[in-house]
Structures are given as structure tokens and as C-alpha cells.
Amino acid sequence: MSAFADITATGASAGNRVTNAIAMASRRTGVDFAYLLGQAKIESSLNPTARATTSSATGLYQFVDQSWLAVIDQHGSEYGLGWAADAISRGSNGHYYVSDPDLRQQILDLRKHPETASVMAAEHAADNKATLEQRLGREAEPVDLYMAHFLGVGGASKFLAMNDRAPDATAASMFPAAARANRSIFYDRQGNARSFAEIRGRFASKLQKGFDSIGTGDIQYADNALPSGAKTVQPADYVRIETQRLATAADVTVRPEPQTARLAYLMLATLGR
């Protein structure tokens, strides 16, 4: 069965803004909806303001500061965020920076805005997908995108190329730093090194569980929002209905975030194209 089970519609949900944002980002970029939703569930439990205690990771997709500035610099202008992209510079060492500290914080705070975080995560995944497919010579699956999220696109390309050639080989020796930092991923409880196939399979299971754990209660509609009194919604209809509904911006609650009123309007208009 497809990862897209029918979505039961039983009533309005407080979490709709997040799932709406993810659906619209999927529609705009073509990145798999189940992947984006599952990743957000794993990273933040669908909490737009989640923040890590051990790093700068923030928001639905737990972007660290540098990764966020990079994706805004690359894709922000496509979504009405030219003011942010124009403020970001890159030093000779590859480090992204914003000269004005207040403006820098405003840009970083956009990670807490569901529409912005979702579409930037989708664009980042789309970039990784294109790179992986070019390097691997095959279609990148959702789990491959999650590997790129975990190892970086360069590390994932190396990992997946080896997995395609020798799936039963152990991975720790090729990724010693990652193995030291993530021992439970690269080794089992007895200390045996896991193979490339085992590690990729565990990531696939984790991603699927993230999607499955969301449940129908997190993606809901009021009965009168469904076409022809339908009680379930297929993924294509889910995206279409949400795009039409959000295009009015009638039921979007705008929180007091930096430039949010203008941002919400621009994001909804752009994503609805």
C-alpha cells in the first residue's frame, strides 16, 4: 500500500496549519508529501517552535543557523523573501553571515514559520535529490533524501553508492567520525558494525514510522470542507483543497513574528501558483 493512506476527515484540527504548509510545499516543489511530513514528525513532532538543547537547530525541520541561511540565500527570493536573501553574504571560508544582528535574528526566526520552514525544507530536499540522482545514476528514494539530511549530500552520495555496490559491507570504517558520534546507528547493541543495507533499512523504517505515527487525527477537515460530502481525501485532493482554502487566507492565524503579515501573504500567493 502507498504511504499515502486515505486521510479521514472528522473535524477541524489545531495542527492543520502545519500539515497545510507541508502539503503546499510538496505541491510547489514536487517533493514527496509523505517524506516531508514524516521528516517533520521525526525532527520536531510537528512543533514549529521546537528547539534543540545541544545546537542551534530550530523549527519543524530543525535547521541549524548555517543551513538555514544557506537555503534562504539560495531559494528565498523565489518565495517573496528577497529582503532576507539580499541580506545574506558568504565569506571566503564558506560561512554565511548577516551584518545586521537584528536582521539576522529575524531571518533565523523564520524557521518557526510553518509555511517558510516547510517550503525551504522541500527545496533543500529537491536540491539533494537532484545531486544524488546525478551522482548515483538512479532515482533517489525518500530514505535517500533522509540519508542526505543525516550525512549531508556528499556523505550520503558516498554512502549510497557503496550501498548500491556492496550492501552487506560494514559502514563504520568508511564513516568513522559519524560512527563515533552516532554509535547506535552504526553498531548494534553487541557492538557489531552494521552493514550499509542495515543502516539504510533502519532509516527507512524510522521515516515510515514517523509518517505512520501522525495518524488521521493530525490531518483533518471540517465536514463541509470536503467535496461532495466525501469522508476521505486522497493525497492529490488534500493538496488541492488546502491550496484553495489557504489562498483565501481567511482562517490562517498570523502570529506576531518578524514581518509575518507580509510574509504570510507572499508565501500563500507564491505556494498557491
Contacts in CASP RR format, 6 or more apart in sequence:
PFRMAT RR
TARGET T0000
AUTHOR 0000-0000-0000
METHOD contacts of the structure
MODEL  1
MSAFADITATGASAGNRVTNAIAMASRRTGVDFAYLLGQAKIESSLNPTA
RATTSSATGLYQFVDQSWLAVIDQHGSEYGLGWAADAISRGSNGHYYVSD
PDLRQQILDLRKHPETASVMAAEHAADNKATLEQRLGREAEPVDLYMAHF
LGVGGASKFLAMNDRAPDATAASMFPAAARANRSIFYDRQGNARSFAEIR
GRFASKLQKGFDSIGTGDIQYADNALPSGAKTVQPADYVRIETQRLATAA
DVTVRPEPQTARLAYLMLATLGR
3 34 0 8 1.000
3 208 0 8 1.000
3 211 0 8 1.000
4 33 0 8 1.000
4 34 0 8 1.000
4 234 0 8 1.000
4 235 0 8 1.000
6 232 0 8 1.000
6 233 0 8 1.000
6 234 0 8 1.000
7 216 0 8 1.000
7 219 0 8 1.000
7 220 0 8 1.000
7 232 0 8 1.000
7 233 0 8 1.000
7 234 0 8 1.000
7 235 0 8 1.000
7 238 0 8 1.000
8 216 0 8 1.000
8 217 0 8 1.000
8 220 0 8 1.000
8 231 0 8 1.000
8 232 0 8 1.000
9 220 0 8 1.000
9 221 0 8 1.000
9 222 0 8 1.000
9 223 0 8 1.000
9 225 0 8 1.000
9 226 0 8 1.000
9 230 0 8 1.000
9 231 0 8 1.000
9 232 0 8 1.000
9 233 0 8 1.000
10 216 0 8 1.000
10 217 0 8 1.000
10 220 0 8 1.000
11 220 0 8 1.000
11 221 0 8 1.000
11 222 0 8 1.000
11 223 0 8 1.000
12 220 0 8 1.000
12 221 0 8 1.000
12 222 0 8 1.000
13 19 0 8 1.000
13 217 0 8 1.000
13 218 0 8 1.000
13 219 0 8 1.000
13 220 0 8 1.000
15 46 0 8 1.000
15 218 0 8 1.000
16 219 0 8 1.000
16 220 0 8 1.000
17 114 0 8 1.000
17 252 0 8 1.000
17 253 0 8 1.000
18 40 0 8 1.000
18 46 0 8 1.000
18 48 0 8 1.000
18 60 0 8 1.000
18 114 0 8 1.000
18 118 0 8 1.000
19 37 0 8 1.000
19 46 0 8 1.000
19 218 0 8 1.000
19 219 0 8 1.000
19 242 0 8 1.000
20 114 0 8 1.000
20 242 0 8 1.000
20 245 0 8 1.000
20 246 0 8 1.000
21 114 0 8 1.000
21 115 0 8 1.000
21 117 0 8 1.000
21 118 0 8 1.000
21 119 0 8 1.000
22 33 0 8 1.000
22 36 0 8 1.000
22 37 0 8 1.000
22 40 0 8 1.000
22 60 0 8 1.000
22 114 0 8 1.000
22 118 0 8 1.000
23 33 0 8 1.000
23 238 0 8 1.000
23 239 0 8 1.000
23 242 0 8 1.000
23 243 0 8 1.000
24 115 0 8 1.000
24 118 0 8 1.000
24 119 0 8 1.000
24 239 0 8 1.000
24 242 0 8 1.000
24 243 0 8 1.000
24 246 0 8 1.000
24 271 0 8 1.000
24 272 0 8 1.000
25 31 0 8 1.000
25 36 0 8 1.000
25 115 0 8 1.000
25 118 0 8 1.000
25 119 0 8 1.000
25 121 0 8 1.000
25 122 0 8 1.000
25 271 0 8 1.000
26 32 0 8 1.000
26 33 0 8 1.000
26 36 0 8 1.000
26 122 0 8 1.000
26 239 0 8 1.000
27 239 0 8 1.000
27 243 0 8 1.000
27 271 0 8 1.000
27 272 0 8 1.000
28 119 0 8 1.000
28 122 0 8 1.000
28 270 0 8 1.000
28 271 0 8 1.000
28 272 0 8 1.000
28 273 0 8 1.000
29 119 0 8 1.000
29 122 0 8 1.000
29 123 0 8 1.000
29 125 0 8 1.000
29 126 0 8 1.000
30 122 0 8 1.000
30 126 0 8 1.000
31 122 0 8 1.000
31 125 0 8 1.000
31 126 0 8 1.000
31 129 0 8 1.000
31 145 0 8 1.000
32 142 0 8 1.000
32 145 0 8 1.000
33 235 0 8 1.000
33 238 0 8 1.000
33 239 0 8 1.000
34 142 0 8 1.000
34 211 0 8 1.000
35 125 0 8 1.000
35 142 0 8 1.000
35 145 0 8 1.000
35 146 0 8 1.000
35 207 0 8 1.000
36 118 0 8 1.000
36 121 0 8 1.000
36 122 0 8 1.000
36 125 0 8 1.000
37 211 0 8 1.000
37 214 0 8 1.000
38 207 0 8 1.000
38 210 0 8 1.000
38 211 0 8 1.000
38 214 0 8 1.000
39 61 0 8 1.000
39 121 0 8 1.000
39 146 0 8 1.000
39 149 0 8 1.000
39 207 0 8 1.000
40 46 0 8 1.000
40 60 0 8 1.000
40 61 0 8 1.000
40 118 0 8 1.000
40 121 0 8 1.000
41 210 0 8 1.000
41 211 0 8 1.000
41 213 0 8 1.000
41 214 0 8 1.000
42 206 0 8 1.000
42 207 0 8 1.000
42 210 0 8 1.000
43 50 0 8 1.000
43 59 0 8 1.000
43 60 0 8 1.000
43 61 0 8 1.000
43 62 0 8 1.000
44 50 0 8 1.000
44 59 0 8 1.000
44 60 0 8 1.000
44 61 0 8 1.000
44 62 0 8 1.000
46 60 0 8 1.000
46 214 0 8 1.000
46 218 0 8 1.000
47 59 0 8 1.000
47 60 0 8 1.000
48 59 0 8 1.000
48 60 0 8 1.000
48 112 0 8 1.000
48 113 0 8 1.000
48 114 0 8 1.000
48 117 0 8 1.000
49 58 0 8 1.000
49 59 0 8 1.000
49 112 0 8 1.000
50 58 0 8 1.000
50 59 0 8 1.000
50 60 0 8 1.000
50 62 0 8 1.000
51 57 0 8 1.000
51 58 0 8 1.000
51 59 0 8 1.000
52 58 0 8 1.000
52 62 0 8 1.000
55 64 0 8 1.000
56 64 0 8 1.000
56 65 0 8 1.000
57 63 0 8 1.000
57 64 0 8 1.000
58 68 0 8 1.000
58 108 0 8 1.000
58 111 0 8 1.000
58 112 0 8 1.000
59 111 0 8 1.000
59 112 0 8 1.000
59 117 0 8 1.000
60 111 0 8 1.000
60 114 0 8 1.000
60 117 0 8 1.000
60 118 0 8 1.000
60 121 0 8 1.000
61 111 0 8 1.000
61 117 0 8 1.000
61 118 0 8 1.000
61 120 0 8 1.000
61 121 0 8 1.000
63 71 0 8 1.000
63 111 0 8 1.000
63 117 0 8 1.000
63 120 0 8 1.000
63 121 0 8 1.000
65 108 0 8 1.000
66 95 0 8 1.000
66 96 0 8 1.000
67 124 0 8 1.000
68 107 0 8 1.000
68 108 0 8 1.000
68 110 0 8 1.000
68 111 0 8 1.000
68 120 0 8 1.000
69 88 0 8 1.000
69 96 0 8 1.000
69 97 0 8 1.000
69 98 0 8 1.000
69 107 0 8 1.000
69 108 0 8 1.000
70 96 0 8 1.000
71 120 0 8 1.000
71 123 0 8 1.000
71 124 0 8 1.000
72 81 0 8 1.000
72 84 0 8 1.000
72 85 0 8 1.000
72 88 0 8 1.000
72 107 0 8 1.000
72 110 0 8 1.000
72 120 0 8 1.000
73 85 0 8 1.000
73 88 0 8 1.000
73 90 0 8 1.000
73 96 0 8 1.000
74 85 0 8 1.000
74 123 0 8 1.000
74 127 0 8 1.000
75 85 0 8 1.000
75 119 0 8 1.000
75 120 0 8 1.000
75 123 0 8 1.000
76 82 0 8 1.000
76 84 0 8 1.000
76 85 0 8 1.000
76 120 0 8 1.000
77 85 0 8 1.000
77 86 0 8 1.000
78 123 0 8 1.000
78 270 0 8 1.000
79 116 0 8 1.000
79 119 0 8 1.000
79 266 0 8 1.000
79 267 0 8 1.000
79 270 0 8 1.000
79 271 0 8 1.000
80 263 0 8 1.000
80 266 0 8 1.000
80 267 0 8 1.000
80 270 0 8 1.000
81 110 0 8 1.000
81 116 0 8 1.000
81 263 0 8 1.000
81 266 0 8 1.000
83 259 0 8 1.000
84 106 0 8 1.000
84 107 0 8 1.000
84 110 0 8 1.000
87 98 0 8 1.000
87 99 0 8 1.000
87 100 0 8 1.000
87 103 0 8 1.000
87 104 0 8 1.000
87 107 0 8 1.000
88 96 0 8 1.000
88 97 0 8 1.000
88 98 0 8 1.000
88 107 0 8 1.000
89 96 0 8 1.000
89 97 0 8 1.000
89 98 0 8 1.000
89 99 0 8 1.000
90 96 0 8 1.000
90 97 0 8 1.000
91 97 0 8 1.000
97 104 0 8 1.000
98 104 0 8 1.000
98 107 0 8 1.000
105 258 0 8 1.000
106 258 0 8 1.000
106 259 0 8 1.000
109 257 0 8 1.000
109 258 0 8 1.000
110 116 0 8 1.000
110 117 0 8 1.000
110 257 0 8 1.000
110 258 0 8 1.000
110 263 0 8 1.000
111 117 0 8 1.000
112 257 0 8 1.000
113 257 0 8 1.000
113 260 0 8 1.000
113 263 0 8 1.000
113 264 0 8 1.000
113 267 0 8 1.000
115 263 0 8 1.000
115 264 0 8 1.000
115 267 0 8 1.000
115 268 0 8 1.000
115 271 0 8 1.000
116 263 0 8 1.000
116 267 0 8 1.000
119 267 0 8 1.000
119 271 0 8 1.000
125 145 0 8 1.000
125 148 0 8 1.000
125 149 0 8 1.000
127 153 0 8 1.000
128 140 0 8 1.000
128 145 0 8 1.000
128 148 0 8 1.000
128 149 0 8 1.000
128 152 0 8 1.000
128 153 0 8 1.000
128 156 0 8 1.000
129 140 0 8 1.000
129 144 0 8 1.000
129 145 0 8 1.000
131 148 0 8 1.000
131 153 0 8 1.000
131 154 0 8 1.000
131 157 0 8 1.000
132 140 0 8 1.000
132 144 0 8 1.000
132 145 0 8 1.000
132 148 0 8 1.000
132 153 0 8 1.000
132 156 0 8 1.000
132 157 0 8 1.000
132 160 0 8 1.000
133 139 0 8 1.000
133 140 0 8 1.000
135 157 0 8 1.000
135 161 0 8 1.000
136 144 0 8 1.000
136 157 0 8 1.000
136 160 0 8 1.000
136 161 0 8 1.000
136 164 0 8 1.000
138 164 0 8 1.000
142 204 0 8 1.000
142 207 0 8 1.000
143 200 0 8 1.000
143 201 0 8 1.000
143 203 0 8 1.000
143 204 0 8 1.000
143 207 0 8 1.000
144 156 0 8 1.000
144 160 0 8 1.000
146 203 0 8 1.000
146 204 0 8 1.000
146 206 0 8 1.000
146 207 0 8 1.000
147 156 0 8 1.000
147 159 0 8 1.000
147 160 0 8 1.000
147 200 0 8 1.000
147 203 0 8 1.000
148 154 0 8 1.000
148 155 0 8 1.000
148 156 0 8 1.000
148 157 0 8 1.000
150 156 0 8 1.000
150 203 0 8 1.000
151 159 0 8 1.000
151 175 0 8 1.000
151 178 0 8 1.000
155 175 0 8 1.000
158 174 0 8 1.000
159 171 0 8 1.000
159 174 0 8 1.000
159 175 0 8 1.000
159 196 0 8 1.000
159 199 0 8 1.000
159 200 0 8 1.000
160 200 0 8 1.000
162 169 0 8 1.000
162 171 0 8 1.000
162 174 0 8 1.000
162 196 0 8 1.000
163 196 0 8 1.000
163 197 0 8 1.000
163 200 0 8 1.000
166 196 0 8 1.000
167 195 0 8 1.000
167 196 0 8 1.000
167 197 0 8 1.000
167 200 0 8 1.000
168 195 0 8 1.000
168 196 0 8 1.000
168 197 0 8 1.000
169 195 0 8 1.000
169 196 0 8 1.000
170 193 0 8 1.000
170 194 0 8 1.000
170 195 0 8 1.000
170 196 0 8 1.000
171 179 0 8 1.000
171 186 0 8 1.000
171 193 0 8 1.000
171 194 0 8 1.000
171 195 0 8 1.000
171 196 0 8 1.000
171 199 0 8 1.000
172 179 0 8 1.000
172 186 0 8 1.000
172 187 0 8 1.000
172 193 0 8 1.000
172 194 0 8 1.000
173 193 0 8 1.000
175 186 0 8 1.000
178 185 0 8 1.000
178 186 0 8 1.000
179 185 0 8 1.000
179 186 0 8 1.000
179 187 0 8 1.000
179 193 0 8 1.000
185 194 0 8 1.000
185 199 0 8 1.000
185 202 0 8 1.000
186 193 0 8 1.000
186 194 0 8 1.000
186 199 0 8 1.000
187 193 0 8 1.000
187 194 0 8 1.000
188 194 0 8 1.000
194 202 0 8 1.000
219 238 0 8 1.000
221 233 0 8 1.000
221 241 0 8 1.000
223 229 0 8 1.000
223 231 0 8 1.000
225 241 0 8 1.000
225 245 0 8 1.000
226 233 0 8 1.000
226 241 0 8 1.000
227 237 0 8 1.000
227 241 0 8 1.000
233 241 0 8 1.000
243 271 0 8 1.000
243 272 0 8 1.000
245 251 0 8 1.000
246 252 0 8 1.000
246 268 0 8 1.000
246 271 0 8 1.000
246 272 0 8 1.000
247 268 0 8 1.000
247 269 0 8 1.000
247 272 0 8 1.000
249 264 0 8 1.000
249 265 0 8 1.000
249 268 0 8 1.000
252 264 0 8 1.000
252 268 0 8 1.000
254 260 0 8 1.000
254 261 0 8 1.000
254 264 0 8 1.000
257 263 0 8 1.000
END
